[in-house]
């Protein structure tokens, strides 16, 4: 069968393997859709956003996924590079550690506004991760503008980082309130 030049590899687009389960597909979709959402000034891409949504709609539906998998195989795409299932678990772990790191820096800023930074050794001790892992997380959060490196070499949370922590806290409160309302309805 001839290869379709317009074929879109949904697995590659979401960064998962063709063997990924629905939980992993959901996780990859939530991450990818945030990155390419048209409202994101830095990384927004309306066309790519539409493709990511289309990929998710196809892969989350068992019938549509089975049909897509037949097309996928006909394109000779049995395996592809990308985020392995093991790497996807590491991504989920990274997200958790990122949030913990921001939380630690948030608490440090609230406790000592004149000296809000923390050095690598204290962060490593609290996060229980490797130096290379911490370096990666600091790089990422710095690039996103959620933390900054101070003159002493430590890191401190930025206003955007505080806003992210506060926003997440508010979303959790809203979810709890919705759950409570449903319980009493």
Backbone bond lengths (Angstrom), bond angles and torsions (degrees), N, CA, C in turn:
res aa  C-N    CA-C-N  psi(-1)  N-CA   C-N-CA  omega(-1)  CA-C   N-CA-C  phi
1 X - - - 1.446 - - 1.528 108.70 -
2 X 1.308 117.34 138.89 1.471 122.11 -179.10 1.523 110.16 -72.19
3 X 1.333 113.90 144.66 1.458 118.82 178.52 1.518 110.03 -77.46
4 X 1.328 114.36 140.09 1.463 121.84 177.85 1.521 108.16 -83.05
5 X 1.325 117.23 118.46 1.459 121.45 -179.01 1.525 112.17 -67.14
6 X 1.332 116.82 -18.55 1.457 121.15 -178.77 1.531 112.46 -101.95
7 X 1.321 116.52 9.11 1.451 121.27 179.72 1.527 110.21 -62.64
8 X 1.328 116.94 133.61 1.464 121.89 177.70 1.522 107.70 -109.28
9 X 1.324 115.85 123.68 1.465 121.84 179.02 1.524 108.36 -81.31
10 X 1.327 116.31 97.20 1.456 121.27 -177.61 1.527 112.32 -63.85
11 X 1.329 116.46 -34.60 1.463 119.02 179.09 1.526 110.64 -64.98
12 X 1.310 115.85 -45.49 1.457 120.24 178.40 1.528 110.54 -65.05
13 X 1.302 116.45 -39.43 1.463 121.58 179.71 1.532 111.31 -59.67
14 X 1.332 116.89 -40.42 1.465 120.80 178.74 1.529 112.40 -87.86
15 X 1.333 116.63 -11.96 1.457 119.91 178.72 1.517 113.60 77.28
16 X 1.325 117.05 34.39 1.470 121.50 178.63 1.525 109.06 -127.07
17 X 1.315 115.43 163.50 1.460 119.38 177.18 1.529 109.29 -84.59
18 X 1.330 117.48 161.14 1.462 120.02 177.50 1.533 113.25 -62.89
19 X 1.318 117.52 -15.83 1.464 120.95 178.22 1.529 112.91 -91.48
20 X 1.326 117.51 2.05 1.468 121.30 -176.23 1.523 110.73 -60.97
21 X 1.338 115.70 140.88 1.456 119.93 176.85 1.530 109.67 -84.22
22 X 1.323 116.03 173.19 1.458 121.14 -175.49 1.528 111.91 -62.60
23 X 1.332 117.28 -36.78 1.461 120.11 178.83 1.514 111.70 -60.70
24 X 1.314 116.34 -43.32 1.462 121.10 179.20 1.524 110.79 -68.49
25 X 1.320 117.04 -38.57 1.464 120.78 177.59 1.532 110.20 -63.64
26 X 1.332 116.83 -42.02 1.468 120.37 176.99 1.524 111.15 -60.38
27 X 1.326 116.97 -45.55 1.461 122.24 -179.82 1.528 110.69 -61.88
28 X 1.327 115.97 -47.28 1.469 120.48 -179.45 1.526 110.60 -63.70
29 X 1.326 116.46 -40.95 1.463 120.33 179.06 1.523 111.04 -61.73
30 X 1.337 117.52 -48.16 1.470 120.51 -178.54 1.523 110.78 -58.67
31 X 1.319 116.57 -40.77 1.461 119.87 179.01 1.527 110.61 -67.52
32 X 1.309 116.38 -50.14 1.472 120.78 -173.56 1.526 111.56 -66.03
33 X 1.330 117.37 -39.52 1.458 120.58 -177.44 1.532 110.30 -67.40
34 X 1.323 117.55 -32.34 1.471 119.82 176.02 1.525 110.80 -66.07
35 X 1.308 115.78 -40.56 1.462 120.31 -177.38 1.526 111.86 -65.94
36 X 1.323 117.30 -42.79 1.468 119.98 -173.82 1.529 113.88 -99.33
37 X 1.326 117.86 3.92 1.467 120.63 -178.82 1.526 109.70 -56.23
38 X 1.327 117.59 134.17 1.470 120.67 -177.99 1.527 114.50 -56.42
39 X 1.327 118.24 -23.62 1.467 120.96 178.47 1.522 112.99 -73.96
40 X 1.334 117.45 -15.68 1.464 120.81 179.17 1.526 108.79 -76.63
41 X 1.325 115.98 114.79 1.460 120.32 -176.83 1.521 112.42 -65.12
42 X 1.331 118.05 -34.53 1.457 121.32 -175.84 1.521 113.56 -83.51
43 X 1.326 117.42 -42.18 1.462 119.97 -171.63 1.526 113.82 -123.39
44 X 1.339 117.55 5.98 1.458 120.98 -177.82 1.520 112.96 -63.83
45 X 1.330 115.63 140.69 1.457 121.33 179.21 1.528 106.82 -153.98
46 X 1.336 116.42 103.47 1.461 120.88 -174.90 1.525 112.60 -59.15
47 X 1.330 117.44 -41.00 1.463 120.40 179.99 1.514 112.26 -64.90
48 X 1.324 115.87 -45.71 1.458 120.62 178.90 1.530 110.62 -67.45
49 X 1.323 117.12 -36.37 1.460 121.79 176.61 1.529 110.07 -57.99
50 X 1.336 116.29 -46.91 1.469 120.55 179.62 1.528 111.01 -61.54
51 X 1.338 117.29 -39.83 1.466 120.47 178.31 1.530 111.52 -65.75
52 X 1.329 116.76 -40.47 1.472 120.53 179.26 1.524 109.93 -62.97
53 X 1.326 117.10 -44.07 1.461 120.73 178.32 1.535 110.03 -62.64
54 X 1.331 116.87 -43.42 1.472 121.39 178.44 1.528 110.32 -61.68
55 X 1.327 117.25 -42.91 1.465 120.79 178.84 1.518 110.55 -60.89
56 X 1.324 116.23 -45.49 1.462 120.97 -178.94 1.532 110.87 -63.82
57 X 1.333 116.36 -45.14 1.467 119.94 -179.89 1.526 111.08 -59.36
58 X 1.321 116.35 -35.06 1.465 120.84 179.71 1.524 111.25 -75.31
59 X 1.322 117.18 -48.12 1.469 120.66 -172.94 1.523 113.81 -75.90
60 X 1.328 118.13 -21.62 1.469 118.98 179.26 1.528 112.36 -81.93
61 X 1.330 116.62 -17.16 1.457 121.60 -178.86 1.528 109.11 -96.81
62 X 1.332 118.71 117.97 1.470 120.58 -174.90 1.534 114.61 -56.12
63 X 1.334 117.52 -40.84 1.464 119.59 -179.78 1.528 111.36 -68.87
64 X 1.332 115.63 -45.90 1.468 119.33 -179.82 1.528 110.48 -65.45
65 X 1.333 116.04 -35.88 1.465 119.26 -179.84 1.525 110.48 -67.54
66 X 1.312 117.61 -41.59 1.464 120.61 179.04 1.530 110.35 -61.40
67 X 1.329 116.15 -42.00 1.464 120.35 177.57 1.532 110.42 -64.48
68 X 1.332 115.82 -43.42 1.465 119.93 179.21 1.530 110.30 -63.84
69 X 1.332 117.63 -40.66 1.460 121.06 -179.46 1.533 111.61 -61.66
70 X 1.329 117.14 -35.28 1.468 119.80 175.73 1.529 109.62 -64.43
71 X 1.324 117.07 -44.64 1.467 121.60 177.14 1.528 109.98 -63.46
72 X 1.312 116.43 -41.55 1.466 122.79 179.96 1.536 109.73 -58.03
73 X 1.324 115.72 -47.56 1.468 120.48 -179.87 1.530 110.89 -65.76
74 X 1.329 117.20 -36.34 1.466 119.70 179.76 1.531 111.98 -67.13
75 X 1.301 117.06 -19.28 1.462 121.89 177.80 1.530 111.57 -88.24
76 X 1.345 115.97 1.87 1.465 120.31 179.47 1.521 112.28 73.53
77 X 1.297 116.35 27.34 1.462 120.83 -176.74 1.528 109.96 -110.28
78 X 1.270 115.88 67.78 1.456 119.98 -179.59 1.525 112.20 -78.02
79 X 1.297 115.49 -33.09 1.469 119.90 175.69 1.517 107.38 -139.78
80 X 1.305 115.71 154.68 1.455 119.97 178.32 1.519 109.00 -150.76
81 X 1.330 115.78 154.71 1.454 117.06 175.15 1.518 109.27 -69.92
82 X 1.273 116.16 158.44 1.454 120.65 178.70 1.499 109.62 153.04
83 X 1.271 116.13 -160.90 1.449 122.47 -176.96 1.521 109.11 -78.79
84 X 1.332 117.07 112.81 1.456 120.47 178.20 1.522 109.07 -72.04
85 X 1.335 116.01 166.26 1.463 119.66 178.00 1.526 110.36 -59.64
86 X 1.332 116.68 -38.70 1.464 120.43 179.00 1.524 110.65 -64.90
87 X 1.334 116.54 -43.28 1.463 120.40 178.33 1.516 110.94 -64.78
88 X 1.322 117.21 -35.62 1.460 120.04 179.22 1.526 110.59 -64.13
89 X 1.323 117.12 -35.72 1.464 119.96 175.33 1.523 109.87 -64.62
90 X 1.340 116.13 -37.64 1.461 119.86 177.23 1.524 110.40 -65.39
91 X 1.324 117.88 -36.88 1.462 121.28 177.18 1.521 109.38 -61.96
92 X 1.326 117.25 -45.67 1.462 120.39 178.85 1.522 110.25 -60.65
93 X 1.328 117.03 -40.58 1.458 121.34 176.93 1.521 110.44 -64.06
94 X 1.333 117.02 -41.52 1.463 121.14 178.57 1.522 111.05 -59.93
95 X 1.321 116.60 -42.32 1.463 120.22 179.85 1.524 109.56 -60.29
96 X 1.318 116.99 -43.27 1.461 121.26 178.92 1.531 110.59 -62.88
97 X 1.324 117.09 -46.77 1.463 120.46 -178.82 1.528 110.62 -66.75
98 X 1.334 118.08 -37.15 1.468 120.75 176.23 1.517 110.40 -58.36
99 X 1.319 115.98 -45.24 1.462 119.86 -179.25 1.532 111.17 -66.46
100 X 1.324 116.11 -38.44 1.468 119.00 176.58 1.523 110.86 -64.75
101 X 1.338 116.56 -42.31 1.464 121.07 178.87 1.526 110.43 -60.97
102 X 1.318 117.08 -46.46 1.461 119.88 177.27 1.528 111.24 -61.90
103 X 1.325 116.59 -38.97 1.470 120.49 178.44 1.521 111.93 -63.56
104 X 1.316 116.73 -42.09 1.467 121.34 178.44 1.528 109.99 -62.73
105 X 1.325 116.34 -45.27 1.464 120.40 -179.38 1.532 111.65 -69.22
106 X 1.316 116.27 -31.77 1.461 120.73 175.40 1.527 110.00 -63.71
107 X 1.331 115.58 -48.35 1.467 119.98 179.73 1.527 111.36 -63.15
108 X 1.330 117.24 -38.61 1.464 121.48 178.11 1.527 110.09 -63.20
109 X 1.328 117.35 -44.84 1.464 121.21 179.78 1.525 110.38 -62.10
110 X 1.327 117.81 -42.64 1.476 121.06 179.93 1.522 111.32 -66.77
111 X 1.322 116.70 -36.15 1.463 120.23 -177.29 1.530 112.42 -77.42
112 X 1.329 117.38 -32.40 1.470 120.78 -174.96 1.523 109.15 -145.47
113 X 1.335 116.42 81.61 1.466 120.19 -174.58 1.532 112.53 -66.64
114 X 1.315 118.21 -22.00 1.470 119.90 179.77 1.525 112.24 -82.95
115 X 1.306 116.85 -22.82 1.464 121.34 178.23 1.529 108.03 -135.77
116 X 1.351 116.51 73.35 1.464 119.56 -171.14 1.521 115.21 -85.66
117 X 1.310 118.30 1.21 1.469 118.75 -173.83 1.525 112.14 -92.44
118 X 1.320 113.74 161.13 1.464 121.86 175.18 1.514 108.29 -134.38
119 X 1.330 115.61 144.23 1.452 121.21 178.32 1.517 112.13 -87.06
120 X 1.327 114.72 168.63 1.462 121.44 -177.55 1.524 112.93 -57.21
121 X 1.328 117.39 -42.04 1.468 119.30 -174.62 1.531 111.32 -61.77
122 X 1.306 117.22 -44.17 1.473 119.92 179.07 1.519 110.98 -67.08
123 X 1.333 116.32 -38.86 1.465 119.44 179.17 1.526 111.10 -66.90
124 X 1.335 116.59 -42.45 1.465 120.19 178.05 1.524 110.94 -60.13
125 X 1.308 115.36 -41.29 1.470 120.98 179.79 1.527 110.95 -62.48
126 X 1.322 116.68 -42.92 1.465 119.98 -177.19 1.527 112.94 -78.69
127 X 1.330 117.23 -34.16 1.463 120.27 -176.69 1.528 113.55 -88.36
128 X 1.328 116.97 -20.40 1.469 121.47 -179.29 1.526 111.73 56.25
129 X 1.331 116.17 50.81 1.457 120.61 176.74 1.527 108.70 -131.47
130 X 1.320 117.67 173.21 1.462 121.79 -178.84 1.530 110.68 -78.78
131 X 1.325 115.83 162.00 1.467 120.43 177.93 1.525 110.59 -61.46
132 X 1.337 117.11 -41.91 1.470 119.06 -179.12 1.531 110.82 -65.43
133 X 1.321 116.50 -36.10 1.465 120.30 177.49 1.525 109.89 -66.08
134 X 1.324 116.66 -44.38 1.461 120.68 177.93 1.529 110.52 -62.14
135 X 1.330 116.90 -42.50 1.466 120.62 178.59 1.525 110.79 -58.33
136 X 1.339 116.18 -42.94 1.467 120.30 178.48 1.528 110.81 -62.33
137 X 1.326 116.80 -46.38 1.459 120.54 -178.37 1.528 111.33 -64.78
138 X 1.324 117.11 -40.47 1.465 120.52 178.50 1.525 109.69 -64.51
139 X 1.330 116.11 -43.82 1.467 119.37 177.47 1.524 110.53 -56.59
140 X 1.325 115.98 -49.09 1.462 120.54 -176.43 1.526 111.42 -62.64
141 X 1.334 116.56 -50.24 1.461 120.03 -177.23 1.524 111.59 -66.68
142 X 1.326 116.80 -32.08 1.467 120.72 176.26 1.525 109.85 -67.56
143 X 1.323 117.19 -44.88 1.458 120.93 179.07 1.531 111.71 -62.72
144 X 1.317 117.77 -33.30 1.461 122.38 177.96 1.527 111.74 -78.03
145 X 1.342 117.04 -9.20 1.461 121.15 179.71 1.517 113.56 80.71
146 X 1.338 117.51 16.23 1.461 120.93 -177.75 1.530 112.43 -89.68
147 X 1.337 116.30 -20.86 1.459 121.35 174.18 1.523 108.31 -137.86
148 X 1.321 116.23 166.49 1.459 121.15 175.22 1.515 108.49 -139.49
149 X 1.327 115.61 153.69 1.454 121.60 175.49 1.517 106.57 -91.36
150 X 1.335 116.45 129.74 1.466 121.33 -178.89 1.517 110.04 -94.79
151 X 1.339 116.11 171.85 1.465 122.40 -175.94 1.530 113.01 -55.83
152 X 1.318 117.30 -34.16 1.464 121.18 -178.04 1.523 112.89 -77.02
153 X 1.336 116.56 -6.26 1.456 120.67 179.90 1.516 113.50 97.28
154 X 1.318 117.33 -10.81 1.456 120.58 177.01 1.516 110.48 -77.56
155 X 1.316 116.55 179.04 1.455 121.48 177.60 1.520 109.31 -121.16
156 X 1.332 114.86 149.16 1.462 121.56 179.03 1.517 108.74 -137.09
157 X 1.303 115.66 150.99 1.461 121.05 177.99 1.527 109.25 -73.62
158 X 1.331 116.29 146.58 1.468 122.20 177.40 1.528 109.09 -98.73
159 X 1.315 115.30 176.65 1.459 120.50 176.11 1.525 110.08 -60.30
160 X 1.329 117.20 -41.82 1.468 120.12 178.08 1.527 111.20 -62.31
161 X 1.333 116.79 -37.36 1.458 120.87 177.43 1.522 111.56 -64.72
162 X 1.336 115.96 -42.64 1.470 120.51 177.03 1.529 109.20 -62.33
163 X 1.329 116.55 -44.40 1.468 119.70 179.13 1.528 111.33 -59.03
164 X 1.335 116.98 -38.36 1.463 119.40 179.69 1.525 110.53 -65.95
165 X 1.326 117.13 -44.93 1.475 120.91 178.87 1.526 110.42 -61.10
166 X 1.328 117.13 -47.24 1.458 121.43 -179.68 1.529 110.39 -63.02
167 X 1.332 117.03 -42.90 1.462 120.86 178.83 1.521 112.33 -60.86
168 X 1.325 116.43 -42.31 1.468 119.80 178.54 1.526 110.62 -64.89
169 X 1.312 116.07 -40.82 1.460 120.41 178.84 1.530 110.25 -62.24
170 X 1.334 116.44 -43.04 1.457 120.32 -179.68 1.532 110.95 -65.50
171 X 1.329 117.28 -38.76 1.470 120.22 177.58 1.530 110.80 -63.63
172 X 1.328 116.52 -38.86 1.472 119.53 178.27 1.526 110.33 -64.28
173 X 1.325 116.67 -41.55 1.464 120.30 178.43 1.521 110.21 -62.59
174 X 1.331 117.36 -44.45 1.466 121.24 178.73 1.521 111.09 -60.83
175 X 1.343 116.88 -41.46 1.467 119.93 179.13 1.524 110.66 -64.35
176 X 1.337 116.83 -40.71 1.467 120.14 178.04 1.519 110.66 -64.50
177 X 1.328 117.18 -40.74 1.462 120.46 178.74 1.516 110.92 -64.33
178 X 1.343 117.58 -40.80 1.458 120.47 177.42 1.522 110.98 -63.09
179 X 1.338 115.63 -41.78 1.458 120.42 178.62 1.525 110.83 -62.77
180 X 1.338 115.72 -42.83 1.456 119.91 178.91 1.529 111.15 -63.51
181 X 1.338 117.24 -41.98 1.467 120.38 -179.99 1.520 110.12 -63.79
182 X 1.323 117.77 -39.15 1.466 120.40 -179.98 1.520 110.47 -67.58
183 X 1.332 116.57 -35.00 1.462 120.05 -179.02 1.524 111.38 -66.91
184 X 1.342 116.60 -31.16 1.464 120.17 -178.76 1.514 113.54 -97.49
185 X 1.327 116.65 0.57 1.478 119.16 -178.94 1.503 111.65 -81.80
